[in-house]
Amino acid sequence: MTGTPRRWGVAGLGRAFTLMLPTFVADPRVHLCAAADPRAEARARFTADFDAPAYATVDELCADPAVDVVYVASPHQMHASHAIAAARHGKHVLVEKPMSLSLTDCTRMIDAASAAGVQLVVGHSHGFDAPIARARALIDTHTFGPVRMIHAFYYTDFMYRPRRPEELDTAQGGGAVWNQAAHQVDIVRLLAGGRATSVRALTGNWDAKRNTEGAYSALLTFEGGSFASLTYNGYGYFDSDEFCDWIGELGMRKSAGNHGVARRALRAAPDAAAEVALKNARNYGGSAYRSAAITDPATQAHQHFGTFLISCEGGDLRPMPHGVMVYDAAGARLEPLPPPTVPRVEVIDALERAIASGVPALHDGRWARATLEVCAALLESARTGVEVALHQQVSVR
């Protein structure tokens, strides 16, 4: 890289920020120059780590003339207002998934970025992961014929990680659909061409103490007749990273014996206040905070979001943490990928290309709005028991 790094401000120093922090630190194109968070301990930690100001409000952050890009990592229900504020101050925007909680807010965010002449990228989503991109590239060779069917599934302990009350309230962006389906939907749309036509779904809410959707299954249909099944279970009994050779979502090897630890740890929080305290302790600036940085580059693999099996007319493809497995008439083989040197670097690549070229990224506002439409339709179908038609889908560029 040549030239001066772009100056980034962070809106929200919570869990999403901690997962992106290794990327920001390792990528020379990024200079963290400011942040905003309501927690004093998080602000103090940021100032100590980066010798940079940390504000109590996002409005103060957006008004800082030193900031070029704002990374919106605040709670889901705040994404729209914070992204719009950043755009109106002339900042490029990277906003975490889900883009927002309503299609109307998505459109407001798109319009604000367009009016300000800034780029809007939505992520991190696992649709950025290198094995998914390689699978899409293999599809684009037409060697295997058109995509006909995709099966996606993931089993995790999502429901038993420490939560704030709103994270267990679907209306405020809580639950497995808003948080986890955003990844799966983004990936299957990317692999199947983008334009889903309808959703038929069921959701599971199986723990009265955590009263939101913890599981779902959905059937998506696409233009041209292809279809995808999506299943997610966040109740923490089975761990489907077993199918990825015990490489976890963040690309690091894990112990099979550690599964279930989330449920056990939560027993130390007997009420909502204690659970929030447990979450804050583990978050950036908290007493129990641990960095998500790569500890052993030699064993680092690519990040993933469970198992995806793509059936084309002439073969099957399976993205894996080390590459893409190909199954065709010649047999089975791995199309390998080199290990990542910077985790999630693809997100920074996308924004930098969009800023340099003036051409919106694939994961721009319109793409993310289409993904959100599927997630909202999934909830609606589960609630009403009927198939839901989709109207705001866009194609893969």
N, C-alpha and C positions, 0 to 999 in steps of 0.2 A: 504494500500500500504506500502511496505517496500522498503528500498533503497533510492537512491538519485533521485530526479526528473530529467527528461530529459530536457536538455537546448534547448530552442526554439528561433529561430530568425524569424522575420516577414519581408517579402518583400512586402511592400505596406501597408500603414496605412489608407486606405480608408474605404468605406462602408462595404466590406466583412470582414475586420478586426474587425470593431466595432460589427458585428453580432457574430463573434467567440470569442470576448474578454471575455464575461461572462463565456464561457467554459474554456478558458485558466486560468482565475482568480480562478475559483471554483474547478478545477481539480488538486489535489495535485501531479499528475504525471508530470505536466507542470510547467516549470520555464521560464518565458520570460526574456531572457538575452540580446537581441539585436534586432535592427530593421533597416530598410532602407526606406526612402521616400524622394522624391524631395522637399516636402513642409517643410520649416523650422519650422513652427508652430507645425506641427505634430511631428517632431523630438524632439522639445523642450518639448512637452507634454509627450511623451513616456519617455524621460530621467527623467522628474520630477516624473512621476507615478511609474516607475520601477527601478530608480537609475541604469540605464543601457545605454550603448552607442547606439546612433542612427546615422546611416550613410546616406550620401547623395546618395550613389549608392548601388545597389544590389551586385555588384562585391566585394565591401568592406565587406559587410555583410557575403557573402559566404566564404571569406578568413579568417573570425574571427575563431580562433581555439577553442573558448569557445562554439561554436554553434554545437549542435548535429543534430537538425532538422530545416529545413527551411520551413516555411509556405508561399507559393507563393500566394499572394493576390493582385498582381499588375494588371493593365489592361489586358484584354484578349489577346491582340496581343503580349504581353510580356511574357506570361506564358511559352512558350517553351524555350526561351533563359534563363530565370531566373531559371527554373527547371533544365535545363541541367547544368548551372553553379553551382548550389547547389550540384547536384550529382557528378560532377567532383571534387568538393572539399570534397567528402566523407560524405555529409550530407544526411540523410533521407529527403524525400520530401512529404509534403502535399500541393497539388496544388488545387486551387479553380476550380469549374466548370465554363465554359466549359474547358476541358483539354487544348485545343488549338483551333486554327481556321482552321487547315488542318490535314488530316490523316497523311501526311508526317511528320509534326512536332510531332504528337503523337508518331509515330514510333521512331523518333529521341529521344524523351524523354524516352521511354521504353528502348531503347538500351543504353542510357547513364546511367540509373539507374542499368541496368543489368551489364554493364561493371564495374561500381563502387562497385557493391555488396551492394547497399542500397535499401531500400524499397520506393516505390512510391505509394501513395494513392491519389485519386482524390475526393475532396469534400470540403465543405459541399454540398451535394445534399440531397434533401428530401427523397431519397431512403434509407437514414440511419435512418429515423424516426421510433421510436418504434412501432407505430400502423401498419406501412407497414411491419416491420419485423414480427409482430404477425400475420398479414394476410398471409404472406408467410409461416409461421410455420403451420398455420391452413391448408393451401393448401397441405403442405407436409405430413399431417396426412392421406391424401387420403379419409378422411371422406366425403368430398363433391364431390368427383370425379374430373376429370380434368378441368382445366380452359378452358372455351369456348369463353368468350367475356369480354372485359373490357371497361368501359366508364369513361373517365376522363375529367373534365372541371374546369376552374377557371376564374373568372372575377375580375379584380383588377384595380388600378389606376397607373399601372406601367409606362405608357407613360408620365405621368405628374409629375413625380418626377424630381427634378433638375438633369440635365445631362451636361456632357462635350460634345463638338461637336462630338467626335468619338463615343460616346454612341448612337448617332442617325445616325450612318453610318454602314450599314450592313457589308461592306467590312472590317471594323475595329473591328468587333465583337459586333456591336450595334444591337438593336432591340429585339423583343420578342422571336425570335427563338433561337438565341445564348444564351440569358440570361435565358429564362423561359422554353423553350421546353427541355432544358437539364435536368430539374427536372422531368417533366412529362414522358419523354422518359425513363429516368433511372428507374422510378417507374414501369411503365408498363412492361419494359423488365424484371425487377426483379420478378414481379408477374406472368408473362406469360412464364418464363423459360429462357429468355435471347436472344434466336435466332430468331430475326425478319428476314423476308425474303424479304419484299418489303414495299414501302411507296407510298401513293397517297395523295397529299396535296394541299391546297389553302392557301394563306396568304392575310391579309388585311393591306393596307397602306392608311389610311383614313384621315390623317391630314397633309396637305402640309407643315406646319411649323415644323413638326417632321417627316421627310421623311425617315421612315424605317418601317419595319413590326411591327405593334402593335397588330395583331391578326392572328390566324391561326386555321385551322382544318385539321386533318390528319387521315388517316386510315392505320394502320400497320397490316400486316399479319405475322403470326409466323409459324414455323415448327409445324406440327401436325394439322394445320387448325384453330387454335384460332386466334382471331383478336381483335384490340383495336382501339377505336376512341378517339382522343385527341382534345380538343378545349380550346383555351386560348384567352381572350379578355382583353387588358390592357388599354382600353380607358376611364375607370373611371366613367361610369354611374351606372351600376349595380355592387353590391358587393356580390359575391357568398359566402362570409363568413357567410351570413345569413343562409346557409345550415349547418354550423358548430356551430350553437348556438352562433354566434357572437364572436367566438374565432378566433383571427387572425393568420396569418402564423407563427408568433413567439410564439404561444401558450398562448398569453395573451388576456384577454377579452377586447373588443373594443366597442365603442358606434356606433350604427347604424347611428346616426345623423352626425357623422364625415365624412361620405363618401362624396367625392367631395371637400374636403379641399385641396387636392393636386393641382387640377386645379386652385382653387382660389389663393393659395399661389404663384403659378407660375406667376400670373399677376404682381407680384412685380419685375419680371425680364424681362424687355422689349426687351433685346437682348442677344446674346450668352455670352458676357462677364459678364453681370449681372447674368445670370443663373449659370455660372461657379462659380462666387463669392458666390452665394446663396448655391450652393452645398458644396463649401469649408468651408463655415461658419458652416454647419451642420455636416461636417466630423470631425473625430478625430483631436483635436487641434484647431478647429474652435470656434468662439465666441458663436455659437448657438448649439454646440455639446451637446447631451444628451445620456447618457449611455443606452444600451439595456439590462442592467442587470435585473434580476427578482426583482420586487419591492414587491410582495406579494406571497411568496411560496405557501400559502394556496389556491390561485386561479390559480396557474400555471397549464397549460395543456401541452400536447405534441404539438410540431410544426407540421405543415401540409402544403400541397400544393393543397388545394381545395378538390373537391369531386372525389372519385374513387369508382366505383361500379363494383365488380368482379363477374361475372356469371360463376358458375361451374355447372356441370351436376346435382348435388344434392343440390344446394343452392346458395345463393348470400352472398357476404361479402362486408362490407363497413367500411374501416378504418376511425376512428373518433379521435378527440383530446383526448378522454378519454379511448379509447380502440377500439374494432372492433365489429360492429353490425353484427350479424349472422341471416340470414333469411333462414329457411329450413322447412321441413315438420312439425317440432315441433312448429313452430312459429317464433317470433322475440325475440332476446335477445342480451344483451351486454356482450362481453368478456372483462372485465375491465382491465385496466393497472394502476399501481400505478403512481402517478404524478412524473415527473422527478425531481431529486435533483440537477443535473448538466445538463443544456441544451446542446444538441448536444454531449453528452458524448460518443455516439456511434462512432463518428469520431475518438476520441482519443483511444477508445477501439480497433478499427480496426488497427490503426497504431501500437499500442503497441503490439498487438498479432502478427502482421506480423514481427516486429523487433525481438520479443522474439523467435518466431518459425522458422523464415527464410522462411515461406510460404507466398506468396503474398496474400494480402487481396482480398475480393470480388471486392471492388471498386479500383482495381489496374489499371495500364495503359491500359491493353488489354480490360478490361471491359469499361473503359471510352472512349477508342477509338471507340468501337462499338456503344456507345451512341452518340458520335460525328458524326459517319457515318450516323446515322438516322437523326440527325439534319441537316446535309449538304444535305442529300437526300430530306428532307422536302422542303428546299429552292429550290433545283433543280426541284423537281416535280412541285412546284408552278410556277416556271419560265417557264418550258417547256410544262406543261399540260399533262405529261405522268407519268405513274407509274415507280418508280425507284427501281431496284433490289439492294439488299444488299449482301456484300461478306465478311465482316470482323466481323461478329457477334460471340459471345461466350456464352456458357451456364452458368447458375447459378451454382456455386460450392456449 
